[in-house]
Amino acid sequence: IDQQLRDAGWEVDSKKLNNWTNHTVPESGQNVAIAEWKFKDGERADYVLFMNKKAVGIIEAKKYDQAVQGALE
């Protein structure tokens, strides 16, 4: 997923740019995908896309053999 996001123009490195493990937050002037974003309610998203500190998208990734419908709940 990291490479696909890079190809689309996002700065991404799921090990370094990681909110859960490194407490990474977006900075001004960045188009960045931050991995393992933790929301205030305790839920997490696999990636949140930020443009200039504004969240513009959420990516929830699943393995090929994992049913998406069950994960949506």
mmCIF file of the N, C-alpha and C atoms, coordinates in Angstrom:
data_MODEL
# 
_entry.id   MODEL 
# 
loop_
_atom_site.group_PDB 
_atom_site.id 
_atom_site.type_symbol 
_atom_site.label_atom_id 
_atom_site.label_alt_id 
_atom_site.label_comp_id 
_atom_site.label_asym_id 
_atom_site.label_entity_id 
_atom_site.label_seq_id 
_atom_site.pdbx_PDB_ins_code 
_atom_site.Cartn_x 
_atom_site.Cartn_y 
_atom_site.Cartn_z 
_atom_site.occupancy 
_atom_site.B_iso_or_equiv 
_atom_site.pdbx_formal_charge 
_atom_site.auth_seq_id 
_atom_site.auth_comp_id 
_atom_site.auth_asym_id 
_atom_site.auth_atom_id 
_atom_site.pdbx_PDB_model_num 
ATOM 1   N N  . ILE A 1 1  ? 0.830   -1.185  0.000  1.00 0.00 ? 1  ILE A N  1 
ATOM 2   C CA . ILE A 1 1  ? 0.000   0.000   0.000  1.00 0.00 ? 1  ILE A CA 1 
ATOM 3   C C  . ILE A 1 1  ? 0.876   1.250   0.000  1.00 0.00 ? 1  ILE A C  1 
ATOM 4   N N  . ASP A 1 2  ? 1.990   1.197   0.747  1.00 0.00 ? 2  ASP A N  1 
ATOM 5   C CA . ASP A 1 2  ? 2.874   2.361   0.779  1.00 0.00 ? 2  ASP A CA 1 
ATOM 6   C C  . ASP A 1 2  ? 3.293   2.770   -0.632 1.00 0.00 ? 2  ASP A C  1 
ATOM 7   N N  . GLN A 1 3  ? 3.716   1.801   -1.437 1.00 0.00 ? 3  GLN A N  1 
ATOM 8   C CA . GLN A 1 3  ? 4.185   2.129   -2.784 1.00 0.00 ? 3  GLN A CA 1 
ATOM 9   C C  . GLN A 1 3  ? 3.058   2.705   -3.636 1.00 0.00 ? 3  GLN A C  1 
ATOM 10  N N  . GLN A 1 4  ? 1.870   2.181   -3.514 1.00 0.00 ? 4  GLN A N  1 
ATOM 11  C CA . GLN A 1 4  ? 0.742   2.701   -4.280 1.00 0.00 ? 4  GLN A CA 1 
ATOM 12  C C  . GLN A 1 4  ? 0.445   4.149   -3.880 1.00 0.00 ? 4  GLN A C  1 
ATOM 13  N N  . LEU A 1 5  ? 0.540   4.459   -2.600 1.00 0.00 ? 5  LEU A N  1 
ATOM 14  C CA . LEU A 1 5  ? 0.327   5.833   -2.154 1.00 0.00 ? 5  LEU A CA 1 
ATOM 15  C C  . LEU A 1 5  ? 1.450   6.747   -2.655 1.00 0.00 ? 5  LEU A C  1 
ATOM 16  N N  . ARG A 1 6  ? 2.697   6.268   -2.637 1.00 0.00 ? 6  ARG A N  1 
ATOM 17  C CA . ARG A 1 6  ? 3.805   7.054   -3.180 1.00 0.00 ? 6  ARG A CA 1 
ATOM 18  C C  . ARG A 1 6  ? 3.579   7.347   -4.659 1.00 0.00 ? 6  ARG A C  1 
ATOM 19  N N  . ASP A 1 7  ? 3.165   6.323   -5.390 1.00 0.00 ? 7  ASP A N  1 
ATOM 20  C CA . ASP A 1 7  ? 2.909   6.490   -6.822 1.00 0.00 ? 7  ASP A CA 1 
ATOM 21  C C  . ASP A 1 7  ? 1.819   7.528   -7.085 1.00 0.00 ? 7  ASP A C  1 
ATOM 22  N N  . ALA A 1 8  ? 0.910   7.681   -6.122 1.00 0.00 ? 8  ALA A N  1 
ATOM 23  C CA . ALA A 1 8  ? -0.173  8.657   -6.256 1.00 0.00 ? 8  ALA A CA 1 
ATOM 24  C C  . ALA A 1 8  ? 0.227   10.041  -5.728 1.00 0.00 ? 8  ALA A C  1 
ATOM 25  N N  . GLY A 1 9  ? 1.475   10.188  -5.265 1.00 0.00 ? 9  GLY A N  1 
ATOM 26  C CA . GLY A 1 9  ? 1.971   11.497  -4.857 1.00 0.00 ? 9  GLY A CA 1 
ATOM 27  C C  . GLY A 1 9  ? 1.972   11.786  -3.370 1.00 0.00 ? 9  GLY A C  1 
ATOM 28  N N  . TRP A 1 10 ? 1.717   10.777  -2.549 1.00 0.00 ? 10 TRP A N  1 
ATOM 29  C CA . TRP A 1 10 ? 1.700   10.976  -1.097 1.00 0.00 ? 10 TRP A CA 1 
ATOM 30  C C  . TRP A 1 10 ? 3.053   10.662  -0.499 1.00 0.00 ? 10 TRP A C  1 
ATOM 31  N N  . GLU A 1 11 ? 3.418   11.400  0.534  1.00 0.00 ? 11 GLU A N  1 
ATOM 32  C CA . GLU A 1 11 ? 4.582   11.050  1.337  1.00 0.00 ? 11 GLU A CA 1 
ATOM 33  C C  . GLU A 1 11 ? 4.109   9.973   2.306  1.00 0.00 ? 11 GLU A C  1 
ATOM 34  N N  . VAL A 1 12 ? 4.763   8.832   2.295  1.00 0.00 ? 12 VAL A N  1 
ATOM 35  C CA . VAL A 1 12 ? 4.304   7.717   3.127  1.00 0.00 ? 12 VAL A CA 1 
ATOM 36  C C  . VAL A 1 12 ? 5.480   6.826   3.502  1.00 0.00 ? 12 VAL A C  1 
ATOM 37  N N  . ASP A 1 13 ? 5.468   6.377   4.722  1.00 0.00 ? 13 ASP A N  1 
ATOM 38  C CA . ASP A 1 13 ? 6.395   5.377   5.240  1.00 0.00 ? 13 ASP A CA 1 
ATOM 39  C C  . ASP A 1 13 ? 5.716   4.824   6.489  1.00 0.00 ? 13 ASP A C  1 
ATOM 40  N N  . SER A 1 14 ? 5.014   3.725   6.349  1.00 0.00 ? 14 SER A N  1 
ATOM 41  C CA . SER A 1 14 ? 4.140   3.243   7.425  1.00 0.00 ? 14 SER A CA 1 
ATOM 42  C C  . SER A 1 14 ? 4.887   2.881   8.706  1.00 0.00 ? 14 SER A C  1 
ATOM 43  N N  . LYS A 1 15 ? 6.200   2.707   8.633  1.00 0.00 ? 15 LYS A N  1 
ATOM 44  C CA . LYS A 1 15 ? 6.959   2.435   9.858  1.00 0.00 ? 15 LYS A CA 1 
ATOM 45  C C  . LYS A 1 15 ? 7.382   3.722   10.558 1.00 0.00 ? 15 LYS A C  1 
ATOM 46  N N  . LYS A 1 16 ? 7.764   4.729   9.795  1.00 0.00 ? 16 LYS A N  1 
ATOM 47  C CA . LYS A 1 16 ? 8.213   5.994   10.393 1.00 0.00 ? 16 LYS A CA 1 
ATOM 48  C C  . LYS A 1 16 ? 7.061   6.973   10.606 1.00 0.00 ? 16 LYS A C  1 
ATOM 49  N N  . LEU A 1 17 ? 6.202   7.109   9.605  1.00 0.00 ? 17 LEU A N  1 
ATOM 50  C CA . LEU A 1 17 ? 5.059   8.023   9.692  1.00 0.00 ? 17 LEU A CA 1 
ATOM 51  C C  . LEU A 1 17 ? 3.885   7.246   10.266 1.00 0.00 ? 17 LEU A C  1 
ATOM 52  N N  . ASN A 1 18 ? 3.938   6.997   11.555 1.00 0.00 ? 18 ASN A N  1 
ATOM 53  C CA . ASN A 1 18 ? 2.992   6.122   12.215 1.00 0.00 ? 18 ASN A CA 1 
ATOM 54  C C  . ASN A 1 18 ? 2.512   6.778   13.510 1.00 0.00 ? 18 ASN A C  1 
ATOM 55  N N  . ASN A 1 19 ? 1.229   7.055   13.579 1.00 0.00 ? 19 ASN A N  1 
ATOM 56  C CA . ASN A 1 19 ? 0.664   7.736   14.739 1.00 0.00 ? 19 ASN A CA 1 
ATOM 57  C C  . ASN A 1 19 ? 0.664   6.833   15.972 1.00 0.00 ? 19 ASN A C  1 
ATOM 58  N N  . TRP A 1 20 ? 0.389   5.566   15.789 1.00 0.00 ? 20 TRP A N  1 
ATOM 59  C CA . TRP A 1 20 ? 0.277   4.624   16.905 1.00 0.00 ? 20 TRP A CA 1 
ATOM 60  C C  . TRP A 1 20 ? 1.618   4.419   17.604 1.00 0.00 ? 20 TRP A C  1 
ATOM 61  N N  . THR A 1 21 ? 2.671   4.151   16.837 1.00 0.00 ? 21 THR A N  1 
ATOM 62  C CA . THR A 1 21 ? 3.965   3.828   17.440 1.00 0.00 ? 21 THR A CA 1 
ATOM 63  C C  . THR A 1 21 ? 4.880   5.040   17.623 1.00 0.00 ? 21 THR A C  1 
ATOM 64  N N  . ASN A 1 22 ? 4.781   6.035   16.739 1.00 0.00 ? 22 ASN A N  1 
ATOM 65  C CA . ASN A 1 22 ? 5.684   7.179   16.780 1.00 0.00 ? 22 ASN A CA 1 
ATOM 66  C C  . ASN A 1 22 ? 4.986   8.504   17.089 1.00 0.00 ? 22 ASN A C  1 
ATOM 67  N N  . HIS A 1 23 ? 3.678   8.453   17.264 1.00 0.00 ? 23 HIS A N  1 
ATOM 68  C CA . HIS A 1 23 ? 2.893   9.660   17.560 1.00 0.00 ? 23 HIS A CA 1 
ATOM 69  C C  . HIS A 1 23 ? 3.024   10.719  16.460 1.00 0.00 ? 23 HIS A C  1 
ATOM 70  N N  . THR A 1 24 ? 3.183   10.273  15.218 1.00 0.00 ? 24 THR A N  1 
ATOM 71  C CA . THR A 1 24 ? 3.318   11.179  14.088 1.00 0.00 ? 24 THR A CA 1 
ATOM 72  C C  . THR A 1 24 ? 2.032   11.969  13.884 1.00 0.00 ? 24 THR A C  1 
ATOM 73  N N  . VAL A 1 25 ? 2.169   13.259  13.663 1.00 0.00 ? 25 VAL A N  1 
ATOM 74  C CA . VAL A 1 25 ? 1.039   14.131  13.333 1.00 0.00 ? 25 VAL A CA 1 
ATOM 75  C C  . VAL A 1 25 ? 1.394   14.901  12.063 1.00 0.00 ? 25 VAL A C  1 
ATOM 76  N N  . PRO A 1 26 ? 0.383   15.360  11.333 1.00 0.00 ? 26 PRO A N  1 
ATOM 77  C CA . PRO A 1 26 ? 0.673   16.079  10.091 1.00 0.00 ? 26 PRO A CA 1 
ATOM 78  C C  . PRO A 1 26 ? 1.285   17.454  10.369 1.00 0.00 ? 26 PRO A C  1 
ATOM 79  N N  . GLU A 1 27 ? 2.055   17.927  9.392  1.00 0.00 ? 27 GLU A N  1 
ATOM 80  C CA . GLU A 1 27 ? 2.675   19.250  9.474  1.00 0.00 ? 27 GLU A CA 1 
ATOM 81  C C  . GLU A 1 27 ? 2.200   20.092  8.296  1.00 0.00 ? 27 GLU A C  1 
ATOM 82  N N  . SER A 1 28 ? 2.277   21.393  8.444  1.00 0.00 ? 28 SER A N  1 
ATOM 83  C CA . SER A 1 28 ? 1.893   22.306  7.365  1.00 0.00 ? 28 SER A CA 1 
ATOM 84  C C  . SER A 1 28 ? 2.721   22.035  6.116  1.00 0.00 ? 28 SER A C  1 
ATOM 85  N N  . GLY A 1 29 ? 2.076   22.144  4.966  1.00 0.00 ? 29 GLY A N  1 
ATOM 86  C CA . GLY A 1 29 ? 2.761   22.001  3.690  1.00 0.00 ? 29 GLY A CA 1 
ATOM 87  C C  . GLY A 1 29 ? 3.015   20.581  3.247  1.00 0.00 ? 29 GLY A C  1 
ATOM 88  N N  . GLN A 1 30 ? 2.488   19.595  3.953  1.00 0.00 ? 30 GLN A N  1 
ATOM 89  C CA . GLN A 1 30 ? 2.706   18.190  3.589  1.00 0.00 ? 30 GLN A CA 1 
ATOM 90  C C  . GLN A 1 30 ? 1.447   17.578  2.992  1.00 0.00 ? 30 GLN A C  1 
ATOM 91  N N  . ASN A 1 31 ? 1.645   16.682  2.052  1.00 0.00 ? 31 ASN A N  1 
ATOM 92  C CA . ASN A 1 31 ? 0.620   15.739  1.616  1.00 0.00 ? 31 ASN A CA 1 
ATOM 93  C C  . ASN A 1 31 ? 1.122   14.387  2.102  1.00 0.00 ? 31 ASN A C  1 
ATOM 94  N N  . VAL A 1 32 ? 0.604   13.949  3.230  1.00 0.00 ? 32 VAL A N  1 
ATOM 95  C CA . VAL A 1 32 ? 1.185   12.804  3.909  1.00 0.00 ? 32 VAL A CA 1 
ATOM 96  C C  . VAL A 1 32 ? 0.117   11.784  4.279  1.00 0.00 ? 32 VAL A C  1 
ATOM 97  N N  . ALA A 1 33 ? 0.492   10.514  4.172  1.00 0.00 ? 33 ALA A N  1 
ATOM 98  C CA . ALA A 1 33 ? -0.359  9.415   4.624  1.00 0.00 ? 33 ALA A CA 1 
ATOM 99  C C  . ALA A 1 33 ? 0.247   8.907   5.925  1.00 0.00 ? 33 ALA A C  1 
ATOM 100 N N  . ILE A 1 34 ? -0.481  9.076   7.020  1.00 0.00 ? 34 ILE A N  1 
ATOM 101 C CA . ILE A 1 34 ? 0.018   8.642   8.317  1.00 0.00 ? 34 ILE A CA 1 
ATOM 102 C C  . ILE A 1 34 ? -0.656  7.326   8.689  1.00 0.00 ? 34 ILE A C  1 
ATOM 103 N N  . ALA A 1 35 ? 0.166   6.329   8.961  1.00 0.00 ? 35 ALA A N  1 
ATOM 104 C CA . ALA A 1 35 ? -0.330  4.986   9.259  1.00 0.00 ? 35 ALA A CA 1 
ATOM 105 C C  . ALA A 1 35 ? -0.811  4.885   10.704 1.00 0.00 ? 35 ALA A C  1 
ATOM 106 N N  . GLU A 1 36 ? -1.711  3.916   10.921 1.00 0.00 ? 36 GLU A N  1 
ATOM 107 C CA . GLU A 1 36 ? -2.203  3.571   12.264 1.00 0.00 ? 36 GLU A CA 1 
ATOM 108 C C  . GLU A 1 36 ? -2.669  4.801   13.042 1.00 0.00 ? 36 GLU A C  1 
ATOM 109 N N  . TRP A 1 37 ? -3.524  5.568   12.400 1.00 0.00 ? 37 TRP A N  1 
ATOM 110 C CA . TRP A 1 37 ? -4.037  6.795   13.020 1.00 0.00 ? 37 TRP A CA 1 
ATOM 111 C C  . TRP A 1 37 ? -5.052  6.437   14.100 1.00 0.00 ? 37 TRP A C  1 
ATOM 112 N N  . LYS A 1 38 ? -4.842  6.960   15.292 1.00 0.00 ? 38 LYS A N  1 
ATOM 113 C CA . LYS A 1 38 ? -5.751  6.698   16.401 1.00 0.00 ? 38 LYS A CA 1 
ATOM 114 C C  . LYS A 1 38 ? -6.694  7.889   16.585 1.00 0.00 ? 38 LYS A C  1 
ATOM 115 N N  . PHE A 1 39 ? -7.992  7.596   16.545 1.00 0.00 ? 39 PHE A N  1 
ATOM 116 C CA . PHE A 1 39 ? -9.011  8.626   16.734 1.00 0.00 ? 39 PHE A CA 1 
ATOM 117 C C  . PHE A 1 39 ? -9.295  8.813   18.222 1.00 0.00 ? 39 PHE A C  1 
ATOM 118 N N  . LYS A 1 40 ? -9.934  9.917   18.570 1.00 0.00 ? 40 LYS A N  1 
ATOM 119 C CA . LYS A 1 40 ? -10.225 10.232  19.968 1.00 0.00 ? 40 LYS A CA 1 
ATOM 120 C C  . LYS A 1 40 ? -11.070 9.158   20.645 1.00 0.00 ? 40 LYS A C  1 
ATOM 121 N N  . ASP A 1 41 ? -11.910 8.464   19.863 1.00 0.00 ? 41 ASP A N  1 
ATOM 122 C CA . ASP A 1 41 ? -12.769 7.436   20.452 1.00 0.00 ? 41 ASP A CA 1 
ATOM 123 C C  . ASP A 1 41 ? -12.056 6.092   20.624 1.00 0.00 ? 41 ASP A C  1 
ATOM 124 N N  . GLY A 1 42 ? -10.755 6.053   20.301 1.00 0.00 ? 42 GLY A N  1 
ATOM 125 C CA . GLY A 1 42 ? -9.979  4.831   20.459 1.00 0.00 ? 42 GLY A CA 1 
ATOM 126 C C  . GLY A 1 42 ? -9.904  3.968   19.209 1.00 0.00 ? 42 GLY A C  1 
ATOM 127 N N  . GLU A 1 43 ? -10.758 4.237   18.237 1.00 0.00 ? 43 GLU A N  1 
ATOM 128 C CA . GLU A 1 43 ? -10.709 3.496   16.972 1.00 0.00 ? 43 GLU A CA 1 
ATOM 129 C C  . GLU A 1 43 ? -9.464  3.894   16.198 1.00 0.00 ? 43 GLU A C  1 
ATOM 130 N N  . ARG A 1 44 ? -9.027  3.012   15.294 1.00 0.00 ? 44 ARG A N  1 
ATOM 131 C CA . ARG A 1 44 ? -7.857  3.291   14.467 1.00 0.00 ? 44 ARG A CA 1 
ATOM 132 C C  . ARG A 1 44 ? -8.170  3.039   13.009 1.00 0.00 ? 44 ARG A C  1 
ATOM 133 N N  . ALA A 1 45 ? -7.497  3.794   12.150 1.00 0.00 ? 45 ALA A N  1 
ATOM 134 C CA . ALA A 1 45 ? -7.553  3.582   10.705 1.00 0.00 ? 45 ALA A CA 1 
ATOM 135 C C  . ALA A 1 45 ? -6.159  3.180   10.246 1.00 0.00 ? 45 ALA A C  1 
ATOM 136 N N  . ASP A 1 46 ? -6.099  2.366   9.208  1.00 0.00 ? 46 ASP A N  1 
ATOM 137 C CA . ASP A 1 46 ? -4.792  1.933   8.709  1.00 0.00 ? 46 ASP A CA 1 
ATOM 138 C C  . ASP A 1 46 ? -3.980  3.119   8.197  1.00 0.00 ? 46 ASP A C  1 
ATOM 139 N N  . TYR A 1 47 ? -4.629  4.038   7.489  1.00 0.00 ? 47 TYR A N  1 
ATOM 140 C CA . TYR A 1 47 ? -3.977  5.258   7.013  1.00 0.00 ? 47 TYR A CA 1 
ATOM 141 C C  . TYR A 1 47 ? -4.991  6.393   7.026  1.00 0.00 ? 47 TYR A C  1 
ATOM 142 N N  . VAL A 1 48 ? -4.525  7.588   7.356  1.00 0.00 ? 48 VAL A N  1 
ATOM 143 C CA . VAL A 1 48 ? -5.317  8.794   7.150  1.00 0.00 ? 48 VAL A CA 1 
ATOM 144 C C  . VAL A 1 48 ? -4.477  9.695   6.260  1.00 0.00 ? 48 VAL A C  1 
ATOM 145 N N  . LEU A 1 49 ? -5.108  10.222  5.216  1.00 0.00 ? 49 LEU A N  1 
ATOM 146 C CA . LEU A 1 49 ? -4.435  11.095  4.267  1.00 0.00 ? 49 LEU A CA 1 
ATOM 147 C C  . LEU A 1 49 ? -4.645  12.548  4.680  1.00 0.00 ? 49 LEU A C  1 
ATOM 148 N N  . PHE A 1 50 ? -3.557  13.279  4.789  1.00 0.00 ? 50 PHE A N  1 
ATOM 149 C CA . PHE A 1 50 ? -3.608  14.682  5.199  1.00 0.00 ? 50 PHE A CA 1 
ATOM 150 C C  . PHE A 1 50 ? -3.017  15.566  4.108  1.00 0.00 ? 50 PHE A C  1 
ATOM 151 N N  . MET A 1 51 ? -3.713  16.643  3.809  1.00 0.00 ? 51 MET A N  1 
ATOM 152 C CA . MET A 1 51 ? -3.202  17.689  2.932  1.00 0.00 ? 51 MET A CA 1 
ATOM 153 C C  . MET A 1 51 ? -3.122  18.951  3.776  1.00 0.00 ? 51 MET A C  1 
ATOM 154 N N  . ASN A 1 52 ? -1.893  19.410  4.029  1.00 0.00 ? 52 ASN A N  1 
ATOM 155 C CA . ASN A 1 52 ? -1.688  20.631  4.805  1.00 0.00 ? 52 ASN A CA 1 
ATOM 156 C C  . ASN A 1 52 ? -2.430  20.581  6.143  1.00 0.00 ? 52 ASN A C  1 
ATOM 157 N N  . LYS A 1 53 ? -2.260  19.489  6.863  1.00 0.00 ? 53 LYS A N  1 
ATOM 158 C CA . LYS A 1 53 ? -2.822  19.246  8.199  1.00 0.00 ? 53 LYS A CA 1 
ATOM 159 C C  . LYS A 1 53 ? -4.325  18.966  8.204  1.00 0.00 ? 53 LYS A C  1 
ATOM 160 N N  . LYS A 1 54 ? -4.963  18.916  7.046  1.00 0.00 ? 54 LYS A N  1 
ATOM 161 C CA . LYS A 1 54 ? -6.399  18.636  6.983  1.00 0.00 ? 54 LYS A CA 1 
ATOM 162 C C  . LYS A 1 54 ? -6.614  17.201  6.494  1.00 0.00 ? 54 LYS A C  1 
ATOM 163 N N  . ALA A 1 55 ? -7.359  16.416  7.272  1.00 0.00 ? 55 ALA A N  1 
ATOM 164 C CA . ALA A 1 55 ? -7.661  15.032  6.867  1.00 0.00 ? 55 ALA A CA 1 
ATOM 165 C C  . ALA A 1 55 ? -8.593  15.057  5.666  1.00 0.00 ? 55 ALA A C  1 
ATOM 166 N N  . VAL A 1 56 ? -8.183  14.364  4.593  1.00 0.00 ? 56 VAL A N  1 
ATOM 167 C CA . VAL A 1 56 ? -8.979  14.334  3.366  1.00 0.00 ? 56 VAL A CA 1 
ATOM 168 C C  . VAL A 1 56 ? -9.385  12.923  2.957  1.00 0.00 ? 56 VAL A C  1 
ATOM 169 N N  . GLY A 1 57 ? -8.897  11.914  3.660  1.00 0.00 ? 57 GLY A N  1 
ATOM 170 C CA . GLY A 1 57 ? -9.259  10.550  3.306  1.00 0.00 ? 57 GLY A CA 1 
ATOM 171 C C  . GLY A 1 57 ? -8.805  9.552   4.348  1.00 0.00 ? 57 GLY A C  1 
ATOM 172 N N  . ILE A 1 58 ? -9.494  8.430   4.366  1.00 0.00 ? 58 ILE A N  1 
ATOM 173 C CA . ILE A 1 58 ? -9.165  7.336   5.273  1.00 0.00 ? 58 ILE A CA 1 
ATOM 174 C C  . ILE A 1 58 ? -9.052  6.063   4.452  1.00 0.00 ? 58 ILE A C  1 
ATOM 175 N N  . ILE A 1 59 ? -8.007  5.289   4.706  1.00 0.00 ? 59 ILE A N  1 
ATOM 176 C CA . ILE A 1 59 ? -7.822  4.010   4.020  1.00 0.00 ? 59 ILE A CA 1 
ATOM 177 C C  . ILE A 1 59 ? -7.831  2.909   5.068  1.00 0.00 ? 59 ILE A C  1 
ATOM 178 N N  . GLU A 1 60 ? -8.704  1.970   4.882  1.00 0.00 ? 60 GLU A N  1 
ATOM 179 C CA . GLU A 1 60 ? -8.764  0.784   5.733  1.00 0.00 ? 60 GLU A CA 1 
ATOM 180 C C  . GLU A 1 60 ? -8.333  -0.394  4.873  1.00 0.00 ? 60 GLU A C  1 
ATOM 181 N N  . ALA A 1 61 ? -7.211  -0.982  5.182  1.00 0.00 ? 61 ALA A N  1 
ATOM 182 C CA . ALA A 1 61 ? -6.635  -2.053  4.369  1.00 0.00 ? 61 ALA A CA 1 
ATOM 183 C C  . ALA A 1 61 ? -6.940  -3.419  4.970  1.00 0.00 ? 61 ALA A C  1 
ATOM 184 N N  . LYS A 1 62 ? -7.183  -4.373  4.103  1.00 0.00 ? 62 LYS A N  1 
ATOM 185 C CA . LYS A 1 62 ? -7.436  -5.754  4.515  1.00 0.00 ? 62 LYS A CA 1 
ATOM 186 C C  . LYS A 1 62 ? -6.631  -6.692  3.629  1.00 0.00 ? 62 LYS A C  1 
ATOM 187 N N  . LYS A 1 63 ? -6.266  -7.833  4.176  1.00 0.00 ? 63 LYS A N  1 
ATOM 188 C CA . LYS A 1 63 ? -5.589  -8.863  3.401  1.00 0.00 ? 63 LYS A CA 1 
ATOM 189 C C  . LYS A 1 63 ? -6.556  -9.397  2.350  1.00 0.00 ? 63 LYS A C  1 
ATOM 190 N N  . TYR A 1 64 ? -5.997  -9.938  1.269  1.00 0.00 ? 64 TYR A N  1 
ATOM 191 C CA . TYR A 1 64 ? -6.828  -10.454 0.188  1.00 0.00 ? 64 TYR A CA 1 
ATOM 192 C C  . TYR A 1 64 ? -7.808  -11.516 0.659  1.00 0.00 ? 64 TYR A C  1 
ATOM 193 N N  . ASP A 1 65 ? -7.431  -12.324 1.640  1.00 0.00 ? 65 ASP A N  1 
ATOM 194 C CA . ASP A 1 65 ? -8.291  -13.416 2.081  1.00 0.00 ? 65 ASP A CA 1 
ATOM 195 C C  . ASP A 1 65 ? -9.236  -13.008 3.203  1.00 0.00 ? 65 ASP A C  1 
ATOM 196 N N  . GLN A 1 66 ? -9.287  -11.742 3.533  1.00 0.00 ? 66 GLN A N  1 
ATOM 197 C CA . GLN A 1 66 ? -10.152 -11.263 4.599  1.00 0.00 ? 66 GLN A CA 1 
ATOM 198 C C  . GLN A 1 66 ? -11.375 -10.566 4.005  1.00 0.00 ? 66 GLN A C  1 
ATOM 199 N N  . ALA A 1 67 ? -12.546 -10.954 4.476  1.00 0.00 ? 67 ALA A N  1 
ATOM 200 C CA . ALA A 1 67 ? -13.783 -10.393 3.949  1.00 0.00 ? 67 ALA A CA 1 
ATOM 201 C C  . ALA A 1 67 ? -13.950 -8.934  4.402  1.00 0.00 ? 67 ALA A C  1 
ATOM 202 N N  . VAL A 1 68 ? -14.209 -8.058  3.462  1.00 0.00 ? 68 VAL A N  1 
ATOM 203 C CA . VAL A 1 68 ? -14.379 -6.649  3.772  1.00 0.00 ? 68 VAL A CA 1 
ATOM 204 C C  . VAL A 1 68 ? -15.660 -6.413  4.574  1.00 0.00 ? 68 VAL A C  1 
ATOM 205 N N  . GLN A 1 69 ? -16.714 -7.085  4.221  1.00 0.00 ? 69 GLN A N  1 
ATOM 206 C CA . GLN A 1 69 ? -18.001 -6.872  4.903  1.00 0.00 ? 69 GLN A CA 1 
ATOM 207 C C  . GLN A 1 69 ? -17.906 -7.077  6.417  1.00 0.00 ? 69 GLN A C  1 
ATOM 208 N N  . GLY A 1 70 ? -17.212 -8.086  6.854  1.00 0.00 ? 70 GLY A N  1 
ATOM 209 C CA . GLY A 1 70 ? -17.070 -8.343  8.278  1.00 0.00 ? 70 GLY A CA 1 
ATOM 210 C C  . GLY A 1 70 ? -16.247 -7.277  8.978  1.00 0.00 ? 70 GLY A C  1 
ATOM 211 N N  . ALA A 1 71 ? -15.316 -6.691  8.255  1.00 0.00 ? 71 ALA A N  1 
ATOM 212 C CA . ALA A 1 71 ? -14.444 -5.660  8.830  1.00 0.00 ? 71 ALA A CA 1 
ATOM 213 C C  . ALA A 1 71 ? -15.146 -4.318  8.950  1.00 0.00 ? 71 ALA A C  1 
ATOM 214 N N  . LEU A 1 72 ? -16.188 -4.092  8.157  1.00 0.00 ? 72 LEU A N  1 
ATOM 215 C CA . LEU A 1 72 ? -16.877 -2.796  8.181  1.00 0.00 ? 72 LEU A CA 1 
ATOM 216 C C  . LEU A 1 72 ? -17.615 -2.567  9.492  1.00 0.00 ? 72 LEU A C  1 
ATOM 217 N N  . GLU A 1 73 ? -18.031 -3.613  10.135 1.00 0.00 ? 73 GLU A N  1 
ATOM 218 C CA . GLU A 1 73 ? -18.726 -3.463  11.398 1.00 0.00 ? 73 GLU A CA 1 
ATOM 219 C C  . GLU A 1 73 ? -17.791 -2.915  12.429 1.00 0.00 ? 73 GLU A C  1 
# 
